[in-house]
Amino acid sequence: MTYAFSKYHSNKDFDLKQLSAQKKKVEIQLEKLEERFAIGEIGQDLYQKYTQKFSDELIEIEQKIDFGQNGSSNLEKVTN
């Protein structure tokens, strides 16, 4: 049981790192989108479309991160 618990938390930490990296990538994409809109490279229609897309992605990633961080890390809580 201890092995399974350790393996689960090892994978969970890896998943959280991946999610954090994904979050940063989407934040950068959103920032670039805002810059392109500000200097007139893209129109308002594309800006709104992709702002919504990236915002939805951020919300989903943040929910996954919150869920992953709120899991139990106490072996006794898990096994009892």
N, C-alpha and C positions, 0 to 999 in steps of 0.2 A: 504494500500500500504506500509506503514511504517513497519508493521508486516512482510509482505512478504519479504521486503528488508532486515530486520534484520535477519530473518530466513535464507535467502539465504547466507548472509555473515557469519552467524554462521556455516552453513554447509560447506561453502568454507574454513573457517579457519580449521575446522576439517579435511577436505580433504587434505589440505596442510600439516597438521601435519602427516597424514597417509602417504602421498607421501614422506615426508622427512624421515620418519622411513623406508619406503621401500628402498629409495635411500641409506641410511646408511647400510641396510642389504645387498644390492647388492654390495656395495663398500667393505664390509667385506668379502663377498664370493669371490670377485675378488682378494682381497689381499691374502686370504687363497690359492686360486688357484695358484697364483704366487709363494707363498712359497712352495707349493707341487711340482711345476715344478722345482724350484731352487734346491731343495734337492733330486730330482730324483724320487719322488713317482709316478709321472705321466709323460707320454711321450709328445712329442711336438704336436702330432696330437690331443690329448685330450685338451692340453693346448690351442691350437689355436681355437678349436671348442667352448670351454666354455668361452674363453676370448671374442670371438665375441658375444656369447649369452649374457653375462653379460654387455658388452659394449652397445649392442643394447637396453637392458633393461634400462640402465642408461640414454641413450639419450631420450628414451620415457618418463621416469619419469621426467627428467629435462624439457622437453618440456611441460608436464602437469603442472609442478610447475610454469614455466614462464607464461603460459597461465592464470593460476589461480591468479598470482600476478599482472598481467597487466589488470585485469578486473576493472571496475569502482567501487569505494567505495563511491561515492557521490550520494546520493538519488536524488538530483535535476537533475543531469546529466542523471540518469536512467529514470526519469519520464518525462523529457522534450524532 
